């Protein structure tokens, strides 16, 4: 039996000498391109350390510049760009090939790496200190003129991009998005594997289960008239794995949901799905995921500073009270203020009626907002109406000095006549406003006011450039309410899902005051986006039955929908996270 190439009389494949790692896709000390037949190096890996080496490159013509006697071609491949030079005095044949090339031609070029002449270096390119002086070239494939620019990040109509998706994916931003996704997934896999997690694939063809969206159905050829359902998430499977004793599971899971498209929703997405057994409380999950996200950001996005570490912890109530949302953007202030108590005796009928009907008056203080024009405030009024608010009241404080010296003429508001100077001062004190600032107020039901002011807060921060877009502001949210009241269904529904564990100290409230019960559900948010959502599961039958009773799920319905979950014995106390990619809240798959 032949053991190696030497015994077989063949020479082993050439391996390059050890050198500093420059190609981001090297394995050990060898770049993957050294194993391709046409390329000795990738375009993006060449540096000054390669000066004098003869290389063979292949890629696409990114740009071509004819300087009358010299032709420069920026050659692009998966790893980046490099400048190639064609000189008719050195090789007329290679020059003729370059002369025939146009954008997106596929080109093979061989030549020597050389330092660029002084003053012609390009600091914006990793390969900007060198060039390749081509001695041999061949067009591997010509190309038609693309329907949009590959070399420029211009706006392109989406249907055109999808029609020519292969061209769209050549553009730098799209290409880097996919490469970055690969690096993120690899980092997650390595991180969790090193910490004792087992990656387990779960089935794609399964049975329908009650969730927050509709299932995609696949007809069965073998069983006529029957259908498989594509999973909205693998929650029931991972519960089976916990009961089976795997303890630490993860999966880069494909999830499919038949729901209407929105800015952050699409029919299929990929999420990190994770589950742990024998957790004591949320902090076990927080410590693991904080280490994961922090180290991932530090490693792959080192140019993006993290605003605070350790990540702050915040209750759901605090988040909604301060920011009007359970997905707060902490990169800027503009915190919300409740003016309800300060306005109990107001003569303004709109505020008085809202407060009398259990509504509230909330708002925010815009620094230097008194400089806003009438059109700007009108635009903001129109803006909040898309969130269901009936209107927006503005009040600006003019002049100089302290708020305590404010006089009637220095209060600018379309409803100023309904407020005394003392009431205006009181509102300014509540908001911490000073002269030159403006208050923007919404009076409505709490849910509408919070939703409108959350949207307004984000819009103002964008318009006024109140934050650094590179900063990453992470925060954990906990103590999410177990239930919320549905006006349309006229009953309590799960805020997260019906298998989320209530906080033990709130258990006595389940029967008497369900709206006050807090849960062991949690989220991680960053810059106003939910990165993951998870919960500690119920593992006690009596508590689960109480949950079903509050939700109006009868014993028969529970057996029909979740009987296979109830039959499981010796269930560990476990918790999970999954990256939602814009999932709606609601009754998701059973996660007991």
PAKEDO-106595 format. One line per 10 residues: their letters; for each residue x, y, z of C-alpha. Coordinates in Angstrom, 3 decimals. Example, Ala and Ser with C-alpha at 12.3 -4.5 7.8 and 13.67 -1.06 7.14 Angstrom:
# PAKEDO-106595
as	12.300 -4.500 7.800 ~ 13.670 -1.060 7.140
END
This chain:
# PAKEDO-106595
xxxxxxxxxx	0.000 0.000 0.000 ~ 1.472 3.382 -1.038 ~ 1.760 5.685 1.992 ~ 2.616 9.007 0.374 ~ 3.550 10.752 -2.873 ~ 7.262 10.174 -2.394 ~ 6.825 6.409 -2.290 ~ 4.584 6.621 -5.361 ~ 7.318 8.397 -7.288 ~ 5.416 11.668 -7.384
xxxxxxxxxx	6.559 15.004 -6.038 ~ 4.429 16.308 -3.160 ~ 2.481 19.521 -3.864 ~ 4.522 22.686 -3.471 ~ 3.820 24.584 -0.250 ~ 4.901 28.179 0.136 ~ 7.481 29.182 2.684 ~ 6.211 30.409 6.040 ~ 5.397 34.121 5.911 ~ 3.258 36.649 7.772
xxxxxxxxxx	-0.442 35.923 7.341 ~ -1.963 38.415 4.922 ~ -4.817 36.508 3.311 ~ -7.848 36.410 5.664 ~ -8.775 32.969 4.369 ~ -5.546 31.189 5.164 ~ -5.635 27.867 6.948 ~ -2.555 27.669 9.108 ~ 0.231 29.214 7.030 ~ -1.237 28.399 3.629
xxxxxxxxxx	-3.765 30.482 1.709 ~ -6.465 28.473 -0.023 ~ -5.508 30.026 -3.369 ~ -2.193 28.110 -3.406 ~ -4.205 24.966 -4.090 ~ -5.958 26.290 -7.201 ~ -4.462 25.541 -10.591 ~ -4.466 29.045 -12.068 ~ -3.655 31.169 -9.009 ~ -0.617 31.211 -6.777
xxxxxxxxxx	-2.005 34.048 -4.652 ~ -5.234 35.938 -4.167 ~ -5.389 39.551 -5.310 ~ -6.117 40.884 -1.825 ~ -3.260 39.170 -0.009 ~ -0.257 40.747 -1.774 ~ 1.940 43.028 0.355 ~ 5.456 44.486 0.366 ~ 6.668 41.156 1.753 ~ 5.910 39.667 -1.687
xxxxxxxxxx	8.166 42.198 -3.476 ~ 10.113 40.417 -6.211 ~ 7.953 37.287 -6.269 ~ 6.420 36.034 -9.513 ~ 2.697 35.474 -9.040 ~ -0.242 34.193 -11.021 ~ -3.557 35.977 -10.409 ~ -7.080 35.521 -11.734 ~ -10.138 37.665 -11.230 ~ -12.456 40.305 -12.643
xxxxxxxxxx	-11.463 43.619 -14.215 ~ -12.648 46.102 -11.600 ~ -11.307 49.258 -13.269 ~ -9.198 49.858 -16.364 ~ -7.182 53.054 -16.910 ~ -5.305 53.774 -20.145 ~ -2.577 56.343 -19.562 ~ -1.303 56.314 -23.131 ~ 1.639 53.956 -23.048 ~ 0.672 52.178 -19.835
xxxxxxxxxx	-2.567 50.395 -18.964 ~ -3.516 49.915 -15.317 ~ -6.103 47.296 -14.365 ~ -7.419 46.892 -10.836 ~ -7.955 43.138 -10.661 ~ -10.590 41.916 -8.182 ~ -11.177 38.509 -6.657 ~ -12.847 37.194 -3.485 ~ -10.157 38.642 -1.232 ~ -9.730 42.149 -2.636
xxxxxxxxxx	-8.068 44.338 -5.275 ~ -4.577 44.691 -6.633 ~ -3.219 47.060 -9.260 ~ -1.697 45.379 -12.325 ~ 0.470 47.256 -14.833 ~ 0.783 46.489 -18.556 ~ 3.770 48.030 -20.368 ~ 4.092 47.493 -24.160 ~ 7.861 47.931 -23.878 ~ 8.090 44.940 -21.538
xxxxxxxxxx	5.488 42.640 -23.108 ~ 3.495 43.683 -26.148 ~ 1.283 40.570 -26.031 ~ 0.124 41.174 -22.467 ~ -0.440 44.855 -23.317 ~ -2.660 43.890 -26.265 ~ -4.759 41.678 -23.981 ~ -5.164 44.538 -21.481 ~ -6.120 46.886 -24.325 ~ -8.990 44.548 -25.244
xxxxxxxxxx	-10.292 44.266 -21.671 ~ -13.346 46.074 -20.337 ~ -15.115 46.092 -16.995 ~ -15.992 42.652 -15.535 ~ -13.870 40.710 -18.012 ~ -12.369 37.630 -16.340 ~ -8.586 37.880 -16.617 ~ -5.586 35.666 -15.884 ~ -2.384 37.654 -15.266 ~ 1.133 36.546 -14.404
xxxxxxxxxx	3.943 38.871 -13.421 ~ 6.285 40.184 -10.757 ~ 5.245 41.992 -7.563 ~ 6.997 45.360 -7.254 ~ 6.910 48.341 -4.928 ~ 4.906 51.212 -6.392 ~ 6.882 54.294 -7.433 ~ 7.145 56.851 -4.642 ~ 4.108 59.101 -4.502 ~ 1.764 56.649 -6.234
xxxxxxxxxx	0.917 54.546 -3.172 ~ -2.776 54.128 -2.315 ~ -3.278 54.153 1.457 ~ -6.959 53.211 1.125 ~ -6.087 49.774 -0.295 ~ -4.445 46.981 1.740 ~ -2.420 46.228 -1.419 ~ -1.767 49.903 -2.078 ~ 2.007 49.785 -1.616 ~ 2.633 47.308 -4.428
xxxxxxxxxx	1.625 46.529 -7.985 ~ 2.010 43.551 -10.286 ~ 3.953 44.179 -13.506 ~ 2.328 41.745 -15.906 ~ 4.373 39.677 -18.317 ~ 1.637 37.282 -19.472 ~ -2.139 37.705 -19.679 ~ -5.152 35.869 -21.017 ~ -8.860 36.717 -21.115 ~ -10.700 33.786 -19.587
xxxxxxxxxx	-14.106 35.273 -20.367 ~ -15.319 38.542 -21.880 ~ -18.322 40.345 -20.393 ~ -21.177 42.512 -21.561 ~ -21.643 45.960 -20.057 ~ -23.397 45.414 -16.689 ~ -26.886 46.960 -16.218 ~ -25.601 48.862 -13.156 ~ -22.233 49.869 -11.729 ~ -20.310 47.147 -9.933
xxxxxxxxxx	-17.523 49.488 -8.869 ~ -19.733 52.154 -7.259 ~ -22.159 51.940 -4.342 ~ -25.040 53.640 -6.132 ~ -28.760 53.173 -5.541 ~ -30.133 50.467 -7.834 ~ -33.782 49.512 -8.233 ~ -34.370 46.350 -6.203 ~ -36.034 44.270 -8.915 ~ -33.074 44.951 -11.203
xxxxxxxxxx	-30.699 43.859 -8.444 ~ -32.633 40.634 -7.963 ~ -32.779 39.949 -11.692 ~ -28.984 40.215 -11.891 ~ -28.286 38.874 -8.420 ~ -24.903 37.442 -9.408 ~ -23.797 40.949 -10.395 ~ -25.295 42.517 -7.283 ~ -23.317 40.102 -5.128 ~ -20.087 41.254 -6.781
xxxxxxxxxx	-20.553 44.730 -5.304 ~ -18.303 45.375 -2.339 ~ -20.966 45.932 0.311 ~ -22.977 42.848 -0.631 ~ -19.860 40.720 -0.903 ~ -18.597 41.860 2.486 ~ -22.004 41.264 4.074 ~ -21.823 37.600 3.128 ~ -18.196 37.259 4.176 ~ -18.982 38.938 7.506
xxxxxxxxxx	-21.916 36.599 8.068 ~ -19.625 33.618 7.512 ~ -17.131 34.970 10.047 ~ -19.871 35.635 12.614 ~ -21.303 32.121 12.264 ~ -17.843 30.554 12.496 ~ -17.082 32.600 15.609 ~ -20.351 31.482 17.237 ~ -19.692 27.829 16.426 ~ -16.162 27.953 17.824
xxxxxxxxxx	-17.211 29.896 20.927 ~ -20.071 27.582 21.905 ~ -18.236 24.372 21.028 ~ -15.377 25.387 23.336 ~ -17.936 25.783 26.145 ~ -19.437 22.354 25.931 ~ -22.349 22.988 23.569 ~ -23.350 20.396 20.986 ~ -24.558 21.543 17.570 ~ -27.549 19.426 16.550
xxxxxxxxxx	-29.602 19.743 13.369 ~ -33.353 19.344 13.730 ~ -35.846 18.295 11.014 ~ -37.233 20.711 8.424 ~ -40.245 18.582 7.529 ~ -42.379 18.314 10.655 ~ -45.919 18.583 12.020 ~ -47.811 21.889 12.353 ~ -47.644 23.500 15.797 ~ -49.440 26.580 17.199
xxxxxxxxxx	-47.231 29.663 16.905 ~ -47.305 33.387 16.223 ~ -47.447 33.075 12.424 ~ -48.758 30.743 9.739 ~ -46.868 27.625 8.687 ~ -45.570 26.937 5.211 ~ -47.040 23.591 4.151 ~ -45.452 20.946 1.927 ~ -47.744 18.289 0.407 ~ -46.729 14.682 0.915
xxxxxxxxxx	-46.515 12.531 -2.206 ~ -46.495 9.309 -0.200 ~ -49.445 10.236 2.051 ~ -51.930 11.862 -0.308 ~ -53.959 14.649 1.260 ~ -51.484 15.136 4.110 ~ -48.937 17.904 4.575 ~ -45.666 18.588 6.321 ~ -45.096 21.958 7.981 ~ -41.805 23.845 7.705
xxxxxxxxxx	-40.612 24.905 11.185 ~ -41.087 28.476 12.347 ~ -38.370 27.676 14.888 ~ -36.978 24.440 16.368 ~ -38.277 25.100 19.892 ~ -40.068 21.808 20.514 ~ -37.146 19.831 19.151 ~ -34.682 21.514 21.464 ~ -36.984 20.845 24.421 ~ -36.898 17.185 23.473
xxxxxxxxxx	-33.099 17.391 23.443 ~ -33.031 18.919 26.934 ~ -35.273 16.167 28.309 ~ -33.055 13.644 26.502 ~ -30.082 14.912 28.535 ~ -27.966 16.850 26.047 ~ -27.972 19.879 28.414 ~ -26.218 22.348 26.111 ~ -27.525 22.603 22.553 ~ -27.155 25.123 19.771
xxxxxxxxxx	-27.978 25.312 16.100 ~ -27.674 27.852 13.314 ~ -31.297 27.190 12.461 ~ -33.286 27.969 9.340 ~ -36.768 29.218 10.213 ~ -39.702 29.866 7.894 ~ -42.841 31.889 8.631 ~ -45.720 32.701 6.333 ~ -46.285 36.319 7.348 ~ -46.567 39.700 5.693
xxxxxxxxxx	-43.318 41.370 4.649 ~ -42.073 44.323 6.682 ~ -38.801 46.200 6.965 ~ -37.429 43.677 9.480 ~ -39.444 40.593 8.472 ~ -39.056 38.098 5.681 ~ -40.454 34.624 5.003 ~ -37.223 32.813 5.895 ~ -34.346 33.698 8.152 ~ -31.477 32.090 10.039
xxxxxxxxxx	-31.187 32.356 13.805 ~ -28.828 31.220 16.507 ~ -30.928 28.804 18.561 ~ -29.537 27.904 21.966 ~ -30.748 25.991 25.022 ~ -29.205 25.146 28.413 ~ -30.385 22.837 31.175 ~ -29.980 23.322 34.931 ~ -29.708 27.116 34.868 ~ -30.293 28.916 38.158
xxxxxxxxxx	-31.713 32.145 36.749 ~ -31.351 34.673 33.913 ~ -27.847 35.671 34.987 ~ -26.526 32.289 33.841 ~ -27.790 33.096 30.343 ~ -26.666 36.719 30.551 ~ -23.080 35.813 31.473 ~ -22.732 33.374 28.595 ~ -24.348 35.555 25.934 ~ -22.613 38.717 27.102
xxxxxxxxxx	-19.255 36.995 26.722 ~ -20.319 35.763 23.282 ~ -21.511 39.107 21.927 ~ -18.775 41.159 23.567 ~ -15.942 38.945 22.319 ~ -17.572 38.700 18.876 ~ -17.785 42.499 18.611 ~ -14.218 42.962 19.877 ~ -12.860 40.371 17.448 ~ -14.804 41.032 14.247
xxxxxxxxxx	-15.868 44.671 14.680 ~ -12.932 46.141 16.562 ~ -13.496 49.530 14.922 ~ -16.896 49.831 16.631 ~ -16.572 50.875 20.297 ~ -18.882 49.304 22.880 ~ -20.631 51.976 24.915 ~ -20.745 50.112 28.225 ~ -19.347 46.836 29.521 ~ -20.558 44.875 31.412
xxxxxxxxxx	-23.815 45.333 29.553 ~ -26.389 47.226 31.646 ~ -29.405 45.332 32.982 ~ -32.790 47.032 32.767 ~ -36.288 45.931 33.670 ~ -39.040 46.019 31.081 ~ -40.915 48.609 33.176 ~ -37.891 50.899 33.342 ~ -37.266 50.623 29.611 ~ -40.845 51.521 28.674
xxxxxxxxxx	-40.967 54.325 31.246 ~ -37.721 55.940 30.102 ~ -37.807 55.220 26.374 ~ -41.346 54.133 25.456 ~ -40.050 50.846 24.070 ~ -38.696 47.438 25.068 ~ -35.972 47.928 22.438 ~ -34.304 51.151 23.646 ~ -31.489 52.869 21.799 ~ -29.126 53.962 24.580
xxxxxxxxxx	-26.680 55.909 22.418 ~ -28.456 59.201 23.158 ~ -30.720 60.827 25.748 ~ -34.132 62.289 24.892 ~ -35.684 60.231 27.683 ~ -39.447 60.371 28.031 ~ -41.155 62.299 30.802 ~ -44.625 61.817 32.316 ~ -46.451 65.121 32.710 ~ -49.748 63.606 33.880
xxxxxxxxxx	-49.508 64.631 37.532 ~ -48.255 68.123 36.707 ~ -51.277 68.645 34.414 ~ -54.110 67.249 36.557 ~ -55.665 70.703 36.913 ~ -55.105 71.857 33.332 ~ -57.720 73.888 31.459 ~ -56.655 72.347 28.149 ~ -59.653 70.160 27.264 ~ -57.694 67.613 25.217
xxxxxxxxxx	-55.318 66.833 28.088 ~ -58.123 66.901 30.655 ~ -60.240 64.383 28.723 ~ -57.339 61.992 28.159 ~ -56.360 62.045 31.831 ~ -59.977 61.504 32.893 ~ -60.184 58.373 30.727 ~ -57.095 56.698 32.277 ~ -54.770 57.994 29.573 ~ -51.572 59.928 30.157
xxxxxxxxxx	-49.600 62.899 28.882 ~ -46.020 62.017 28.068 ~ -43.325 63.793 26.140 ~ -39.672 64.621 25.761 ~ -37.432 67.654 25.903 ~ -35.525 68.579 22.743 ~ -32.317 70.500 23.545 ~ -32.239 73.795 21.587 ~ -35.564 72.792 20.026 ~ -36.870 76.363 20.303
xxxxxxxxxx	-34.980 76.982 17.043 ~ -37.365 74.641 15.186 ~ -39.476 76.305 12.529 ~ -43.251 76.017 12.372 ~ -42.885 73.663 9.403 ~ -40.539 71.406 11.362 ~ -42.987 71.077 14.253 ~ -45.835 70.465 11.790 ~ -43.762 67.704 10.154 ~ -43.234 66.076 13.545
xxxxxxxxxx	-46.968 66.214 14.232 ~ -47.617 64.395 10.970 ~ -44.862 61.932 11.855 ~ -46.393 60.805 15.183 ~ -49.816 60.369 13.593 ~ -48.545 57.321 11.690 ~ -48.207 55.627 15.096 ~ -51.840 56.310 15.998 ~ -51.341 59.532 17.968 ~ -54.012 62.163 17.393
xxxxxxxxxx	-51.565 65.045 17.560 ~ -48.438 66.574 19.055 ~ -48.277 69.599 21.351 ~ -45.113 71.723 21.315 ~ -44.000 74.246 23.916 ~ -40.765 76.220 23.507 ~ -39.061 78.362 26.158 ~ -37.486 81.517 24.739 ~ -35.204 84.214 26.102 ~ -32.285 84.003 28.490
xxxxxxxxxx	-31.833 83.295 32.186 ~ -33.267 80.588 34.378 ~ -36.629 78.945 33.847 ~ -37.813 80.465 37.122 ~ -37.670 83.947 35.531 ~ -39.841 82.836 32.593 ~ -42.656 85.212 31.620 ~ -45.747 84.687 29.468 ~ -44.252 86.263 26.339 ~ -41.370 83.777 26.414
xxxxxxxxxx	-43.620 80.729 26.072 ~ -44.241 79.746 22.450 ~ -46.921 77.149 21.901 ~ -50.066 76.840 19.779 ~ -51.936 76.103 23.033 ~ -50.097 78.582 25.272 ~ -53.348 80.356 26.257 ~ -54.530 77.260 28.147 ~ -51.500 77.172 30.457 ~ -50.447 79.569 33.162
xxxxxxxxxx	-46.827 80.620 33.498 ~ -46.568 78.527 36.678 ~ -47.881 75.447 34.880 ~ -45.347 75.984 32.099 ~ -42.566 76.328 34.663 ~ -43.754 73.164 36.380 ~ -43.640 71.255 33.088 ~ -40.138 72.575 32.424 ~ -39.000 71.437 35.882 ~ -40.402 67.944 35.364
xxxxxxxxxx	-38.527 67.641 32.053 ~ -35.335 69.372 33.187 ~ -35.798 71.888 30.373 ~ -33.934 75.159 30.062 ~ -34.428 78.219 27.909 ~ -33.963 77.445 24.245 ~ -35.426 73.944 24.667 ~ -38.740 72.619 23.397 ~ -41.196 70.148 24.935 ~ -43.061 67.774 22.614
xxxxxxxxxx	-46.088 66.085 24.212 ~ -48.517 63.322 23.256 ~ -51.783 62.695 25.146 ~ -53.324 59.272 24.569 ~ -53.615 55.716 25.850 ~ -50.290 54.524 27.312 ~ -49.594 52.097 24.457 ~ -50.233 54.731 21.766 ~ -48.311 57.497 23.541 ~ -45.299 55.245 24.139
xxxxxxxxxx	-45.267 53.941 20.583 ~ -45.524 57.446 19.088 ~ -42.864 58.949 21.352 ~ -40.496 56.029 20.782 ~ -40.741 56.658 17.033 ~ -40.380 60.421 17.508 ~ -37.342 59.963 19.752 ~ -35.585 57.873 17.100 ~ -36.514 60.319 14.341 ~ -35.204 63.329 16.283
xxxxxxxxxx	-31.953 61.547 17.116 ~ -31.487 60.840 13.414 ~ -32.299 64.381 12.303 ~ -30.223 66.062 15.016 ~ -27.323 63.569 14.682 ~ -27.299 62.880 18.407 ~ -25.342 59.617 18.261 ~ -22.236 58.028 16.814 ~ -23.444 55.369 14.324 ~ -20.358 53.248 15.021
xxxxxxxxxx	-21.025 52.850 18.760 ~ -22.626 49.617 19.970 ~ -24.915 50.136 22.974 ~ -25.953 46.739 24.377 ~ -28.435 46.176 27.206 ~ -30.288 43.249 28.759 ~ -34.011 43.597 29.450 ~ -35.627 41.396 32.066 ~ -38.832 41.073 34.129 ~ -41.011 41.157 31.021
xxxxxxxxxx	-44.738 40.925 31.945 ~ -46.054 37.386 31.745 ~ -49.396 38.472 30.252 ~ -50.842 41.335 28.253 ~ -54.487 42.161 27.676 ~ -55.816 41.746 24.142 ~ -58.593 44.198 23.322 ~ -59.460 42.326 20.139 ~ -59.770 38.934 21.853 ~ -60.971 40.373 25.188
xxxxxxxxxx	-58.692 38.086 27.184 ~ -55.204 37.732 28.599 ~ -52.558 36.466 26.166 ~ -48.929 35.488 26.666 ~ -46.471 38.335 26.318 ~ -43.762 35.841 25.311 ~ -45.243 32.342 25.057 ~ -47.390 30.126 27.327 ~ -44.419 28.121 28.625 ~ -42.463 31.061 30.094
xxxxxxxxxx	-41.860 30.756 33.809 ~ -43.376 33.427 36.106 ~ -41.225 34.954 38.817 ~ -41.769 32.919 41.963 ~ -42.618 35.942 44.118 ~ -45.382 36.905 41.666 ~ -47.072 33.481 41.568 ~ -49.834 34.523 44.042 ~ -50.895 37.264 41.579 ~ -51.668 34.894 38.696
xxxxxxxxxx	-55.267 34.390 39.800 ~ -55.959 37.840 41.258 ~ -53.982 40.303 39.087 ~ -52.380 38.645 36.020 ~ -51.231 41.970 34.528 ~ -48.771 42.501 37.398 ~ -47.060 39.120 37.075 ~ -43.468 39.358 35.862 ~ -41.799 36.566 33.944 ~ -38.364 35.045 33.534
xxxxxxxxxx	-38.291 36.294 29.921 ~ -35.437 38.472 28.699 ~ -34.045 40.220 25.634 ~ -30.693 41.536 24.498 ~ -30.977 44.790 22.568 ~ -28.392 46.868 20.723 ~ -28.907 50.312 19.190 ~ -32.679 49.926 19.289 ~ -32.792 46.410 17.779 ~ -33.639 43.154 19.503
xxxxxxxxxx	-30.699 40.780 19.083 ~ -32.175 37.836 20.905 ~ -35.124 36.825 23.027 ~ -35.411 33.961 25.483 ~ -36.878 32.704 28.732 ~ -36.636 30.263 31.603 ~ -39.182 27.493 31.028 ~ -41.921 26.245 33.301 ~ -40.961 22.815 34.628 ~ -43.764 22.338 37.177
xxxxxxxxxx	-47.086 20.873 36.043 ~ -49.266 22.847 38.497 ~ -47.771 26.162 37.374 ~ -48.264 25.214 33.726 ~ -51.904 24.373 34.372 ~ -52.421 27.769 36.036 ~ -50.933 29.436 32.973 ~ -53.333 27.587 30.680 ~ -56.270 28.545 32.896 ~ -55.470 32.280 32.713
xxxxxxxxxx	-55.014 32.024 28.935 ~ -58.378 30.304 28.563 ~ -56.840 27.049 27.311 ~ -58.974 24.140 28.462 ~ -57.530 20.825 29.610 ~ -58.782 19.183 26.417 ~ -57.216 21.875 24.202 ~ -53.951 21.623 26.143 ~ -53.856 17.848 25.638 ~ -54.625 18.255 21.936
xxxxxxxxxx	-52.000 20.941 21.284 ~ -49.316 20.140 23.830 ~ -49.960 16.610 25.064 ~ -46.624 15.330 23.808 ~ -44.912 17.986 25.932 ~ -46.903 17.121 29.054 ~ -46.013 13.463 28.768 ~ -42.325 14.215 29.192 ~ -41.031 13.454 32.679 ~ -37.970 14.617 34.611
xxxxxxxxxx	-37.785 17.931 32.781 ~ -34.752 20.027 33.844 ~ -34.938 23.713 34.655 ~ -33.762 25.194 31.395 ~ -33.528 28.462 29.537 ~ -32.938 29.506 25.973 ~ -32.084 32.286 23.631 ~ -32.728 32.670 19.970 ~ -31.794 35.486 17.661 ~ -35.188 36.639 16.410
xxxxxxxxxx	-34.306 38.665 13.307 ~ -37.378 40.801 13.888 ~ -39.750 38.115 15.212 ~ -43.041 39.428 16.550 ~ -43.899 38.726 20.141 ~ -46.777 36.363 20.725 ~ -47.544 32.738 21.358 ~ -44.601 31.030 19.751 ~ -43.789 27.357 19.747 ~ -44.100 25.600 23.131
xx	-40.825 26.029 25.009 ~ -41.570 24.312 28.307
END
